Protein backbone atom coordinates (compact mmCIF):
# COMPACT_ATOMS: atom_id res chain seq x y z
CA UNK A 1 0.00 0.00 0.00
CA UNK A 2 1.27 3.43 -0.77
CA UNK A 3 0.08 6.83 0.36
CA UNK A 4 -2.20 8.43 -2.21
CA UNK A 5 -2.78 12.06 -3.13
CA UNK A 6 -6.44 12.82 -2.36
CA UNK A 7 -8.18 14.93 -5.02
CA UNK A 8 -9.13 18.49 -4.12
CA UNK A 9 -12.62 18.55 -2.53
CA UNK A 10 -13.68 21.22 -5.07
CA UNK A 11 -12.93 22.26 -8.65
CA UNK A 12 -9.60 24.02 -9.02
CA UNK A 13 -11.32 27.28 -10.04
CA UNK A 14 -13.94 27.09 -7.27
CA UNK A 15 -12.10 29.49 -4.96
CA UNK A 16 -11.64 32.25 -7.53
CA UNK A 17 -10.96 35.13 -7.11
CA UNK A 18 -9.59 34.59 -3.60
CA UNK A 19 -7.40 31.62 -4.51
CA UNK A 20 -6.71 31.07 -8.18
CA UNK A 21 -6.86 27.87 -10.19
CA UNK A 22 -3.20 28.49 -11.01
CA UNK A 23 -2.28 28.54 -7.32
CA UNK A 24 -4.28 25.37 -6.67
CA UNK A 25 -2.75 23.61 -9.66
CA UNK A 26 0.72 24.37 -8.36
CA UNK A 27 -0.07 23.83 -4.71
CA UNK A 28 -2.00 20.57 -4.97
CA UNK A 29 -0.71 19.04 -8.20
CA UNK A 30 2.97 19.97 -7.69
CA UNK A 31 3.70 20.72 -4.03
CA UNK A 32 1.42 18.24 -2.27
CA UNK A 33 1.94 15.64 -4.99
CA UNK A 34 5.67 16.10 -4.48
CA UNK A 35 5.36 15.37 -0.76
CA UNK A 36 3.37 12.21 -1.56
CA UNK A 37 5.97 11.01 -4.07
CA UNK A 38 8.88 11.70 -1.71
CA UNK A 39 7.10 10.02 1.18
CA UNK A 40 6.38 6.88 -0.81
CA UNK A 41 9.99 6.72 -2.01
CA UNK A 42 11.19 7.02 1.60
CA UNK A 43 8.93 4.35 3.09
CA UNK A 44 8.72 1.79 0.29
CA UNK A 45 9.97 -1.64 1.32
CA UNK A 46 10.45 -0.40 4.90
CA UNK A 47 8.56 -1.06 8.14
CA UNK A 48 6.23 1.92 7.64
CA UNK A 49 5.23 1.05 4.08
CA UNK A 50 1.94 -0.62 4.98
CA UNK A 51 0.76 1.95 7.54
CA UNK A 52 -1.94 4.57 7.01
CA UNK A 53 -0.72 8.18 6.91
CA UNK A 54 -1.51 9.13 10.51
CA UNK A 55 0.39 6.11 11.79
CA UNK A 56 3.38 6.99 9.60
CA UNK A 57 3.36 10.44 11.23
CA UNK A 58 3.06 8.94 14.68
CA UNK A 59 5.87 6.45 14.06
CA UNK A 60 8.30 9.06 12.74
CA UNK A 61 7.49 12.09 14.88
CA UNK A 62 10.13 11.72 17.58
CA UNK A 63 12.70 9.80 15.53
CA UNK A 64 15.51 11.91 14.12
CA UNK A 65 16.47 9.09 11.76
CA UNK A 66 12.99 9.40 10.24
CA UNK A 67 12.90 13.21 10.05
CA UNK A 68 12.48 13.24 6.25
CA UNK A 69 9.64 10.75 6.52
CA UNK A 70 7.94 12.85 9.21
CA UNK A 71 8.30 16.07 7.23
CA UNK A 72 6.81 14.65 4.06
CA UNK A 73 4.06 12.70 5.82
CA UNK A 74 3.05 15.70 7.92
CA UNK A 75 2.99 17.92 4.84
CA UNK A 76 0.70 15.46 3.04
CA UNK A 77 -1.66 15.41 6.04
CA UNK A 78 -1.53 19.18 6.63
CA UNK A 79 -2.33 19.99 3.01
CA UNK A 80 -5.32 17.64 2.86
CA UNK A 81 -6.60 19.21 6.09
CA UNK A 82 -6.02 22.66 4.59
CA UNK A 83 -8.09 21.92 1.46
CA UNK A 84 -10.92 20.80 3.71
CA UNK A 85 -10.56 24.02 5.72
CA UNK A 86 -11.54 25.98 2.59
CA UNK A 87 -15.08 26.48 1.33
CA UNK A 88 -15.92 27.26 -2.29
CA UNK A 89 -19.20 28.89 -1.31
CA UNK A 90 -17.50 31.81 0.38
CA UNK A 91 -17.31 32.01 4.12
CA UNK A 92 -20.43 32.41 6.18
CA UNK A 93 -20.34 32.74 9.94
CA UNK A 94 -19.88 29.95 12.43
CA UNK A 95 -23.03 28.98 14.26
CA UNK A 96 -24.18 26.65 17.00
CA UNK A 97 -21.64 25.20 19.42
CA UNK A 98 -18.67 26.54 17.44
CA UNK A 99 -19.97 30.12 17.49
CA UNK A 100 -20.62 29.82 21.22
CA UNK A 101 -17.13 28.44 21.85
CA UNK A 102 -15.53 31.26 19.82
CA UNK A 103 -17.46 33.85 21.82
CA UNK A 104 -16.53 32.16 25.09
CA UNK A 105 -12.84 31.63 24.38
CA UNK A 106 -11.95 34.64 22.23
CA UNK A 107 -14.64 37.17 23.24
CA UNK A 108 -16.17 37.49 19.76
CA UNK A 109 -15.71 36.38 16.16
CA UNK A 110 -13.99 39.70 15.45
CA UNK A 111 -11.58 39.14 18.32
CA UNK A 112 -10.82 35.63 17.04
CA UNK A 113 -10.08 37.00 13.57
CA UNK A 114 -7.84 39.68 15.03
CA UNK A 115 -5.84 37.16 17.06
CA UNK A 116 -5.58 34.71 14.14
CA UNK A 117 -4.48 37.51 11.80
CA UNK A 118 -1.84 38.70 14.25
CA UNK A 119 -0.33 35.23 14.51
CA UNK A 120 -0.57 34.48 10.77
CA UNK A 121 0.92 37.78 9.64
CA UNK A 122 3.63 37.69 12.30
CA UNK A 123 4.63 34.06 11.77
CA UNK A 124 8.31 34.00 10.86
CA UNK A 125 9.27 31.66 8.04
CA UNK A 126 7.20 28.76 6.76
CA UNK A 127 4.47 27.02 8.71
CA UNK A 128 0.83 26.66 9.57
CA UNK A 129 -1.69 28.54 11.71
CA UNK A 130 -4.29 26.37 13.40
CA UNK A 131 -7.58 26.82 15.20
CA UNK A 132 -7.43 24.03 17.75
CA UNK A 133 -9.42 22.61 20.61
CA UNK A 134 -7.29 21.82 23.64
CA UNK A 135 -8.72 20.49 26.88
CA UNK A 136 -12.15 21.87 26.06
CA UNK A 137 -10.90 25.32 25.08
CA UNK A 138 -10.28 26.84 21.66
CA UNK A 139 -6.89 28.26 20.84
CA UNK A 140 -4.72 29.44 17.95
CA UNK A 141 -1.29 27.94 17.45
CA UNK A 142 1.51 28.13 14.91
CA UNK A 143 3.52 25.13 13.81
CA UNK A 144 6.80 25.61 11.95
CA UNK A 145 7.66 24.10 8.60
CA UNK A 146 5.95 20.68 8.36
CA UNK A 147 5.08 20.27 12.04
CA UNK A 148 1.53 19.06 12.62
CA UNK A 149 -0.68 18.86 15.70
CA UNK A 150 -2.34 15.66 14.48
CA UNK A 151 -2.03 12.92 17.06
CA UNK A 152 -1.33 15.44 19.84
CA UNK A 153 -3.57 16.67 22.64
CA UNK A 154 -4.46 19.62 20.42
CA UNK A 155 -7.29 18.73 18.04
CA UNK A 156 -7.15 20.81 14.85
CA UNK A 157 -10.40 22.39 13.66
CA UNK A 158 -9.09 24.40 10.67
CA UNK A 159 -5.74 25.50 9.31
CA UNK A 160 -4.11 28.10 7.09
CA UNK A 161 -0.96 27.33 5.11
CA UNK A 162 1.42 30.29 5.48
CA UNK A 163 4.22 28.87 3.35
CA UNK A 164 4.94 31.40 0.58
CA UNK A 165 3.97 28.83 -2.07
CA UNK A 166 0.39 29.07 -0.75
CA UNK A 167 -0.14 32.72 -1.64
CA UNK A 168 2.73 34.23 -3.62
CA UNK A 169 1.17 33.72 -7.07
CA UNK A 170 -2.06 35.48 -6.03
CA UNK A 171 -0.89 37.95 -3.40
CA UNK A 172 2.89 38.27 -3.94
CA UNK A 173 4.27 39.49 -0.59
CA UNK A 174 0.89 40.67 0.74
CA UNK A 175 0.37 37.96 3.33
CA UNK A 176 -2.15 40.13 5.29
CA UNK A 177 -4.47 40.18 2.24
CA UNK A 178 -4.22 36.38 1.95
CA UNK A 179 -5.03 35.95 5.64
CA UNK A 180 -7.99 38.31 5.34
CA UNK A 181 -9.34 36.40 2.34
CA UNK A 182 -9.08 33.15 4.30
CA UNK A 183 -10.92 34.51 7.33
CA UNK A 184 -13.55 36.52 5.47
CA UNK A 185 -14.15 34.50 2.28
CA UNK A 186 -12.70 31.01 2.39
CA UNK A 187 -12.69 29.38 5.81
CA UNK A 188 -14.98 26.35 5.99
CA UNK A 189 -16.84 26.84 9.26
CA UNK A 190 -18.87 23.66 8.74
CA UNK A 191 -15.65 21.61 8.62
CA UNK A 192 -14.38 23.35 11.78
CA UNK A 193 -17.71 22.67 13.52
CA UNK A 194 -17.57 18.96 12.64
CA UNK A 195 -14.04 18.76 14.01
CA UNK A 196 -15.14 20.48 17.22
CA UNK A 197 -17.92 17.89 17.60
CA UNK A 198 -15.34 15.12 17.23
CA UNK A 199 -13.02 16.83 19.74
CA UNK A 200 -15.83 17.07 22.25
CA UNK A 201 -16.63 13.38 21.80
CA UNK A 202 -13.07 12.32 22.71
FE1 LIG B 1 1.52 24.36 1.11
Boltz pocket constraint, residues with backbone or C-beta under 6 A from the ligand:
constraints:
  - pocket:
      binder: B
      contacts: [[A, 27], [A, 31], [A, 79], [A, 161], [A, 163], [A, 165], [A, 166]]
      max_distance: 6.0
